[in-house]
Amino acid sequence: MREALAEAALAAELGEVPVGSVVVHDDRIIARGHNLREHLQDPTAHAELLAMRRAAEALGSWRLEGCTVYVTLEPCPMCAGAMVLSRIERCVYGCSDPKGGFLGTLDDLSSNPALNHRFDVVTGIEEHDCSAVLKEFFRELRRKRKG
């Protein structure tokens, strides 16, 4: 999760919402990503999707079997859906997203019996630090808008 937090810091440096992600396979990081929606003007440029795309390139397969995605913020429906479709083994996230989280908060795509794949979810890893990065980013953004 510390590596995902480092990716979140890179996003913040670019003025992006500070969310970071890494993908681990066979106990090593094979891909990294951080939010780039504003930079790329791409609504799909979420940290975990970018990391998963890079992981697929590294493995030479869209099937991310045996992979764990670490991400600082609970994935949205798009990212959770991509995790189902890519057949990841596990997702580990830092803090919950009460406005968009789809791995337990608003819904849970990881264990939906109607879908063709299920995966394990671990929550609350480095939760305080993951949450603090986001809170500080939005606090500063509001301060800039007022001033």
N, CA, C and O of each residue as an XYZ file, in Angstrom:
588
protein
N       0.834     -1.197      0.000
C       0.000      0.000      0.000
C       0.874      1.255      0.000
O       0.489      2.293     -0.538
N       2.049      1.143      0.608
C       2.963      2.294      0.609
C       3.326      2.687     -0.821
O       3.452      3.875     -1.116
N       3.493      1.732     -1.692
C       3.801      2.038     -3.097
C       2.606      2.695     -3.786
O       2.785      3.588     -4.615
N       1.405      2.267     -3.456
C       0.202      2.905     -4.002
C       0.093      4.338     -3.494
O      -0.305      5.230     -4.243
N       0.441      4.565     -2.231
C       0.446      5.926     -1.690
C       1.476      6.805     -2.399
O       1.235      7.994     -2.604
N       2.617      6.235     -2.773
C       3.614      6.993     -3.536
C       3.047      7.392     -4.898
O       3.313      8.490     -5.386
N       2.273      6.508     -5.507
C       1.611      6.838     -6.780
C       0.578      7.948     -6.576
O       0.439      8.836     -7.418
N      -0.143      7.895     -5.458
C      -1.119      8.946     -5.150
C      -0.424     10.297     -5.034
O      -0.968     11.312     -5.471
N       0.759     10.319     -4.457
C       1.515     11.568     -4.332
C       1.883     12.119     -5.709
O       1.876     13.334     -5.910
N       2.199     11.247     -6.649
C       2.494     11.694     -8.017
C       1.262     12.339     -8.651
O       1.367     13.345     -9.352
N       0.105     11.751     -8.398
C      -1.138     12.330     -8.920
C      -1.355     13.716     -8.333
O      -1.698     14.651     -9.057
N      -1.159     13.853     -7.034
C      -1.361     15.145     -6.371
C      -0.432     16.206     -6.944
O      -0.837     17.357     -7.108
N       0.813     15.834     -7.251
C       1.759     16.780     -7.842
C       1.252     17.331     -9.165
O       1.583     18.455     -9.541
N       0.454     16.549     -9.865
C      -0.113     16.971    -11.151
C      -1.455     17.684    -10.999
O      -2.049     18.113    -11.988
N      -1.929     17.810     -9.760
C      -3.228     18.419     -9.521
C      -4.385     17.453     -9.700
O      -5.544     17.862     -9.771
N      -4.067     16.183     -9.771
C      -5.079     15.142     -9.910
C      -5.554     14.706     -8.526
O      -4.829     14.859     -7.543
N      -6.765     14.164     -8.449
C      -7.222     13.569     -7.196
C      -6.210     12.482     -6.835
O      -5.951     11.593     -7.646
N      -5.632     12.539     -5.626
C      -4.522     11.656     -5.283
C      -4.937     10.223     -4.950
O      -5.100      9.851     -3.788
N      -5.098      9.447     -5.996
C      -5.369      8.019     -5.866
C      -4.250      7.303     -6.608
O      -3.905      7.660     -7.734
N      -3.693      6.294     -5.962
C      -2.625      5.519     -6.569
C      -2.905      4.039     -6.484
O      -3.683      3.587     -5.644
N      -2.261      3.282     -7.368
C      -2.500      1.843     -7.437
C      -1.248      1.116     -7.913
O      -0.453      1.647     -8.688
N      -1.099     -0.099     -7.434
C      -0.080     -1.006     -7.963
C      -0.711     -2.376     -8.136
O      -1.668     -2.724     -7.444
N      -0.168     -3.149     -9.065
C      -0.611     -4.524     -9.280
C       0.564     -5.439     -8.951
O       1.681     -5.236     -9.428
N       0.290     -6.449     -8.125
C       1.307     -7.394     -7.685
C       0.994     -8.775     -8.253
O      -0.144     -9.243     -8.209
N       2.026     -9.409     -8.784
C       1.922    -10.781     -9.299
C       3.183    -11.521     -8.858
O       4.292    -11.012     -9.018
N       3.018    -12.701     -8.313
C       4.155    -13.494     -7.816
C       5.030    -12.676     -6.858
O       6.258    -12.695     -6.945
N       4.372    -11.966     -5.953
C       5.050    -11.203     -4.898
C       5.930    -10.058     -5.398
O       6.846     -9.630     -4.695
N       5.662     -9.563     -6.600
C       6.400     -8.382     -7.048
C       5.467     -7.448     -7.808
O       4.508     -7.882     -8.446
N       5.767     -6.172     -7.725
C       4.967     -5.168     -8.426
C       5.267     -5.258     -9.909
O       6.417     -5.153    -10.336
N       4.211     -5.454    -10.687
C       4.396     -5.533    -12.145
C       3.848     -4.306    -12.859
O       4.119     -4.104    -14.042
N       3.073     -3.480    -12.142
C       2.517     -2.286    -12.786
C       2.113     -1.269    -11.731
O       1.814     -1.611    -10.587
N       2.115     -0.015    -12.149
C       1.757      1.110    -11.280
C       0.850      2.058    -12.054
O       0.848      2.089    -13.285
N       0.082      2.828    -11.294
C      -0.749      3.847    -11.929
C      -1.236      4.852    -10.911
O      -1.340      4.555     -9.721
N      -1.534      6.043    -11.393
C      -2.156      7.071    -10.560
C      -3.142      7.828    -11.422
O      -3.045      7.827    -12.650
N      -4.091      8.474    -10.769
C      -5.125      9.185    -11.501
C      -4.520     10.160    -12.502
O      -3.581     10.893    -12.191
N      -5.079     10.152    -13.713
C      -4.660     11.074    -14.770
C      -5.862     11.600    -15.559
O      -5.719     11.993    -16.717
N      -7.028     11.608    -14.945
C      -8.232     12.035    -15.667
C      -8.113     13.457    -16.190
O      -8.419     13.716    -17.354
N      -7.677     14.370    -15.355
C      -7.562     15.770    -15.778
C      -6.451     15.933    -16.804
O      -6.633     16.597    -17.825
N      -5.324     15.339    -16.537
C      -4.160     15.456    -17.409
C      -4.459     14.920    -18.810
O      -4.100     15.546    -19.807
N      -5.113     13.767    -18.881
C      -5.418     13.134    -20.166
C      -6.792     13.509    -20.709
O      -7.118     13.203    -21.856
N      -7.605     14.182    -19.869
C      -8.998     14.457    -20.229
C      -9.690     13.166    -20.668
O     -10.347     13.101    -21.707
N      -9.514     12.152    -19.837
C     -10.031     10.814    -20.106
C     -10.781     10.332    -18.868
O     -10.166     10.131    -17.820
N     -12.086     10.145    -18.965
C     -12.858      9.723    -17.797
C     -12.490      8.334    -17.288
O     -12.848      7.976    -16.165
N     -11.785      7.550    -18.091
C     -11.399      6.212    -17.651
C      -9.985      6.155    -17.073
O      -9.520      5.073    -16.712
N      -9.304      7.266    -16.977
C      -7.903      7.274    -16.520
C      -7.809      7.240    -15.000
O      -7.168      8.092    -14.384
N      -8.456      6.249    -14.408
C      -8.386      6.026    -12.967
C      -7.109      5.243    -12.660
O      -6.619      4.484    -13.497
N      -6.583      5.434    -11.461
C      -5.325      4.812    -11.062
C      -5.319      3.306    -11.295
O      -4.390      2.769    -11.897
N      -6.360      2.627    -10.816
C      -6.361      1.174    -10.906
C      -6.535      0.682    -12.339
O      -5.975     -0.351    -12.704
N      -7.297      1.400    -13.154
C      -7.434      0.984    -14.559
C      -6.111      1.129    -15.291
O      -5.725      0.251    -16.062
N      -5.411      2.241    -15.053
C      -4.111      2.430    -15.699
C      -3.131      1.359    -15.253
O      -2.388      0.821    -16.073
N      -3.119      1.044    -13.970
C      -2.226     -0.008    -13.461
C      -2.606     -1.366    -14.050
O      -1.727     -2.151    -14.407
N      -3.900     -1.650    -14.153
C      -4.337     -2.927    -14.698
C      -3.985     -3.048    -16.186
O      -3.620     -4.131    -16.644
N      -4.090     -1.956    -16.940
C      -3.691     -1.982    -18.355
C      -2.214     -2.319    -18.478
O      -1.814     -3.131    -19.311
N      -1.405     -1.677    -17.628
C       0.036     -1.932    -17.655
C       0.356     -3.355    -17.207
O       1.283     -3.974    -17.727
N      -0.404     -3.874    -16.248
C      -0.207     -5.254    -15.803
C      -0.517     -6.230    -16.940
O       0.205     -7.207    -17.138
N      -1.576     -5.966    -17.674
C      -1.929     -6.824    -18.807
C      -0.805     -6.816    -19.851
O      -0.476     -7.852    -20.428
N      -0.228     -5.642    -20.083
C       0.910     -5.554    -21.007
C       2.087     -6.376    -20.476
O       2.724     -7.115    -21.227
N       2.370     -6.242    -19.177
C       3.507     -6.956    -18.583
C       3.319     -8.465    -18.645
O       4.283     -9.201    -18.855
N       2.097     -8.930    -18.467
C       1.815    -10.362    -18.487
C       1.523    -10.890    -19.890
O       1.559    -12.098    -20.124
N       1.236     -9.986    -20.816
C       0.877    -10.411    -22.160
C      -0.493    -11.044    -22.230
O      -0.765    -11.867    -23.104
N      -1.370    -10.654    -21.293
C      -2.711    -11.219    -21.243
C      -3.660    -10.264    -20.525
O      -3.275     -9.592    -19.568
N      -4.892    -10.214    -20.995
C      -5.894     -9.398    -20.297
C      -6.373    -10.096    -19.032
O      -6.974     -9.466    -18.162
N      -6.112    -11.384    -18.930
C      -6.485    -12.133    -17.729
C      -5.443    -11.886    -16.647
O      -4.290    -12.298    -16.775
N      -5.857    -11.219    -15.595
C      -4.935    -10.890    -14.509
C      -5.066    -11.891    -13.355
O      -5.035    -11.521    -12.182
N      -5.211    -13.141    -13.714
C      -5.325    -14.202    -12.714
C      -4.063    -14.225    -11.865
O      -2.951    -14.086    -12.376
N      -4.251    -14.401    -10.561
C      -3.122    -14.434     -9.653
C      -2.614    -13.054     -9.257
O      -1.619    -12.945     -8.539
N      -3.278    -12.005     -9.712
C      -2.848    -10.637     -9.406
C      -3.656    -10.032     -8.260
O      -4.841    -10.318     -8.086
N      -2.984     -9.199     -7.499
C      -3.630     -8.397     -6.471
C      -3.482     -6.937     -6.863
O      -2.384     -6.469     -7.165
N      -4.602     -6.225     -6.856
C      -4.598     -4.787     -7.115
C      -4.657     -4.084     -5.767
O      -5.572     -4.307     -4.974
N      -3.674     -3.237     -5.521
C      -3.663     -2.372     -4.341
C      -4.042     -0.984     -4.804
O      -3.489     -0.477     -5.780
N      -4.991     -0.359     -4.102
C      -5.418      0.983     -4.475
C      -5.773      1.749     -3.209
O      -6.316      1.183     -2.261
N      -5.465      3.031     -3.202
C      -5.630      3.828     -1.991
C      -7.084      4.135     -1.665
O      -7.408      4.381     -0.503
N      -7.968      4.129     -2.657
C      -9.384      4.439     -2.475
C     -10.234      3.311     -3.037
O      -9.909      2.746     -4.081
N     -11.302      2.987     -2.361
C     -12.214      1.939     -2.824
C     -12.615      2.176     -4.278
O     -13.032      3.280     -4.630
N     -12.497      1.163     -5.119
C     -12.820      1.316     -6.536
C     -14.283      1.666     -6.813
O     -15.197      1.251     -6.100
N     -14.460      2.440     -7.869
C     -15.784      2.828     -8.367
C     -16.376      1.654     -9.154
O     -15.710      0.633     -9.324
N     -17.624      1.784     -9.640
C     -18.232      0.685    -10.404
C     -17.440      0.303    -11.659
O     -17.332     -0.878    -11.990
N     -16.887      1.299    -12.353
C     -16.114      1.018    -13.571
C     -14.885      0.172    -13.239
O     -14.619     -0.837    -13.892
N     -14.147      0.593    -12.224
C     -12.915     -0.109    -11.862
C     -13.208     -1.474    -11.247
O     -12.513     -2.448    -11.537
N     -14.227     -1.549    -10.404
C     -14.615     -2.833     -9.825
C     -15.067     -3.785    -10.930
O     -14.758     -4.976    -10.890
N     -15.793     -3.268    -11.909
C     -16.218     -4.087    -13.039
C     -15.036     -4.592    -13.850
O     -15.028     -5.740    -14.294
N     -14.034     -3.734    -14.046
C     -12.833     -4.164    -14.770
C     -12.100     -5.251    -13.998
O     -11.495     -6.140    -14.596
N     -12.151     -5.182    -12.680
C     -11.517     -6.224    -11.860
C     -12.226     -7.558    -12.037
O     -11.580     -8.604    -12.113
N     -13.549     -7.524    -12.102
C     -14.316     -8.746    -12.365
C     -13.927     -9.294    -13.734
O     -13.606    -10.474    -13.871
N     -13.958     -8.430    -14.742
C     -13.715     -8.872    -16.118
C     -12.289     -9.362    -16.340
O     -12.058    -10.233    -17.178
N     -11.331     -8.809    -15.597
C      -9.936     -9.221    -15.771
C      -9.563    -10.416    -14.907
O      -8.458    -10.949    -15.006
N     -10.497    -10.829    -14.062
C     -10.316    -12.023    -13.225
C      -9.179    -11.897    -12.209
O      -8.430    -12.846    -11.978
N      -9.062    -10.705    -11.604
C      -8.042    -10.566    -10.575
C      -8.336    -11.514     -9.416
O      -9.461    -11.990     -9.258
N      -7.330    -11.775     -8.625
C      -7.494    -12.653     -7.472
C      -7.977    -11.890     -6.247
O      -8.773    -12.397     -5.455
N      -7.478    -10.647     -6.101
C      -7.778     -9.900     -4.880
C      -7.595     -8.415     -5.121
O      -6.774     -7.998     -5.939
N      -8.380     -7.615     -4.390
C      -8.198     -6.167     -4.347
C      -8.007     -5.769     -2.894
O      -8.755     -6.192     -2.013
N      -6.997     -4.951     -2.662
C      -6.716     -4.413     -1.339
C      -6.838     -2.904     -1.461
O      -6.130     -2.278     -2.250
N      -7.750     -2.314     -0.667
C      -7.860     -0.855     -0.744
C      -7.726     -0.220      0.628
O      -7.970     -0.841      1.663
N      -7.327      1.051      0.591
C      -7.063      1.786      1.817
C      -8.302      2.305      2.504
O      -8.648      1.854      3.596
N      -8.979      3.256      1.868
C     -10.148      3.857      2.509
C     -11.391      3.689      1.642
O     -11.315      3.612      0.416
N     -12.524      3.638      2.311
C     -13.814      3.490      1.638
C     -14.185      4.772      0.923
O     -13.732      5.859      1.281
N     -15.027      4.623     -0.104
C     -15.537      5.769     -0.841
C     -17.056      5.812     -0.684
O     -17.771      5.084     -1.373
N     -17.558      6.670      0.227
C     -19.000      6.714      0.486
C     -19.824      7.247     -0.678
O     -21.046      7.101     -0.682
N     -19.180      7.860     -1.661
C     -19.910      8.415     -2.803
C     -19.806      7.572     -4.063
O     -20.526      7.819     -5.030
N     -18.915      6.575     -4.069
C     -18.767      5.814     -5.299
C     -18.175      4.430     -5.153
O     -17.934      3.761     -6.157
N     -17.932      3.979     -3.931
C     -17.269      2.706     -3.731
C     -18.144      1.502     -4.041
O     -19.263      1.391     -3.539
N     -17.630      0.602     -4.869
C     -18.406     -0.570     -5.278
C     -17.751     -1.889     -4.908
O     -17.972     -2.913     -5.556
N     -16.931     -1.851     -3.841
C     -16.424     -3.101     -3.294
C     -16.803     -3.192     -1.828
O     -16.001     -3.588     -0.982
N     -18.052     -2.815     -1.545
C     -18.564     -2.974     -0.196
C     -19.359     -1.805      0.347
O     -20.207     -1.994      1.219
N     -19.109     -0.602     -0.144
C     -19.785      0.560      0.441
C     -21.169      0.779     -0.160
O     -22.168      0.649      0.548
N     -21.252      1.103     -1.433
C     -22.553      1.318     -2.078
C     -23.127      0.015     -2.626
O     -24.343     -0.172     -2.683
N     -22.247     -0.860     -3.019
C     -22.602     -2.183     -3.531
C     -21.313     -2.991     -3.524
O     -20.266     -2.480     -3.124
N     -21.375     -4.239     -3.958
C     -20.168     -5.060     -3.960
C     -20.127     -5.937     -5.199
O     -20.762     -6.990     -5.254
N     -19.363     -5.485     -6.201
C     -19.244     -6.269     -7.426
C     -18.310     -7.466     -7.265
O     -18.318     -8.369     -8.102
N     -17.511     -7.484     -6.206
C     -16.540     -8.570     -6.050
C     -17.185     -9.907     -5.703
O     -16.587    -10.962     -5.916
N     -18.392     -9.865     -5.175
C     -19.029    -11.118     -4.749
C     -20.441    -11.281     -5.310
O     -21.229    -12.065     -4.782
N     -20.758    -10.561     -6.352
C     -22.083    -10.628     -6.952
C     -22.275    -11.987     -7.632
O     -21.542    -12.318     -8.564
N     -23.250    -12.773     -7.177
C     -23.427    -14.124     -7.737
C     -23.875    -14.127     -9.198
O     -23.772    -15.156     -9.866
N     -24.366    -13.007     -9.702
C     -24.797    -12.950    -11.095
C     -23.620    -12.787    -12.061
O     -23.778    -12.982    -13.266
N     -22.450    -12.433    -11.543
C     -21.285    -12.216    -12.402
C     -20.458    -13.494    -12.515
O     -20.574    -14.402    -11.692
N     -19.624    -13.545    -13.551
C     -18.878    -14.775    -13.841
C     -17.591    -14.943    -13.038
O     -16.920    -15.969    -13.161
N     -17.235    -13.953    -12.218
C     -15.991    -14.050    -11.438
C     -16.169    -13.336    -10.109
O     -16.831    -12.302    -10.023
N     -15.571    -13.900     -9.087
C     -15.562    -13.259     -7.769
C     -14.121    -13.184     -7.296
O     -13.286    -14.006     -7.673
N     -13.838    -12.177     -6.457
C     -12.480    -12.040     -5.936
C     -12.519    -11.546     -4.500
O     -13.507    -10.969     -4.046
N     -11.425    -11.786     -3.802
C     -11.306    -11.383     -2.412
C     -11.059     -9.883     -2.317
O     -10.442     -9.285     -3.199
N     -11.544     -9.291     -1.247
C     -11.336     -7.867     -0.978
C     -10.835     -7.722      0.451
O     -11.369     -8.325      1.382
N      -9.802     -6.910      0.602
C      -9.258     -6.566      1.909
C      -9.347     -5.053      2.027
O      -8.912     -4.330      1.131
N      -9.906     -4.576      3.123
C     -10.117     -3.132      3.274
C      -9.360     -2.577      4.474
O      -8.942     -3.314      5.367
N      -9.198     -1.273      4.468
C      -8.660     -0.579      5.627
C      -7.156     -0.637      5.791
O      -6.654     -0.313      6.867
N      -6.421     -1.037      4.772
C      -4.959     -1.097      4.874
C      -4.405      0.323      4.700
O      -4.647      0.974      3.683
N      -3.663      0.790      5.703
C      -3.144      2.168      5.709
C      -4.296      3.176      5.538
O      -4.138      4.225      4.914
N      -5.439      2.826      6.103
C      -6.655      3.623      5.927
C      -6.455      5.088      6.324
O      -6.866      5.989      5.592
N      -5.840      5.323      7.452
C      -5.658      6.699      7.924
C      -4.855      7.513      6.916
O      -5.250      8.627      6.571
N      -3.735      6.974      6.440
C      -2.893      7.712      5.498
C      -3.592      7.913      4.151
O      -3.503      8.988      3.556
N      -4.281      6.885      3.678
C      -5.000      7.006      2.403
C      -6.088      8.079      2.488
O      -6.258      8.874      1.563
N      -6.805      8.094      3.579
C      -7.866      9.075      3.793
C      -7.287     10.477      3.963
O      -7.821     11.441      3.414
N      -6.209     10.592      4.713
C      -5.604     11.896      4.985
C      -5.130     12.577      3.705
O      -5.284     13.789      3.554
N      -4.555     11.807      2.785
C      -4.087     12.365      1.514
C      -5.251     12.987      0.745
O      -5.133     14.086      0.203
N      -6.357     12.283      0.704
C      -7.536     12.789     -0.012
C      -8.142     14.003      0.688
O      -8.483     14.991      0.039
N      -8.274     13.929      1.992
C      -8.856     15.052      2.741
C      -8.023     16.310      2.574
O      -8.574     17.394      2.382
N      -6.716     16.186      2.644
C      -5.838     17.348      2.490
C      -5.947     17.928      1.086
O      -5.967     19.147      0.919
N      -6.017     17.068      0.082
C      -6.146     17.527     -1.296
C      -7.411     18.365     -1.469
O      -7.363     19.457     -2.035
N      -8.538     17.856     -0.985
C      -9.797     18.575     -1.164
C      -9.876     19.807     -0.264
O     -10.499     20.800     -0.641
N      -9.266     19.763      0.901
C      -9.200     20.937      1.783
C      -8.447     22.070      1.073
O      -8.888     23.220      1.073
N      -7.319     21.727      0.476
C      -6.508     22.718     -0.242
C      -7.246     23.229     -1.478
O      -7.180     24.419     -1.787
N      -7.933     22.364     -2.170
C      -8.704     22.771     -3.344
C      -9.794     23.768     -2.962
O      -9.990     24.767     -3.654
N     -10.505     23.503     -1.865
C     -11.533     24.439     -1.401
C     -10.916     25.772     -0.974
O     -11.482     26.835     -1.228
N      -9.761     25.707     -0.328
C      -9.081     26.921      0.122
C      -8.695     27.790     -1.070
O      -8.854     29.010     -1.027
N      -8.195     27.175     -2.122
C      -7.800     27.902     -3.328
C      -9.004     28.546     -4.020
O      -8.918     29.662     -4.533
N     -10.108     27.835     -4.025
C     -11.321     28.360     -4.666
C     -11.890     29.551     -3.912
O     -12.427     30.477     -4.519
N     -11.775     29.527     -2.578
C     -12.272     30.645     -1.759
C     -11.353     31.865     -1.870
O     -11.818     33.005     -1.882
N     -10.078     31.615     -1.950
C      -9.098     32.695     -1.963
C      -8.792     33.158     -3.333
O      -7.981     34.067     -3.512
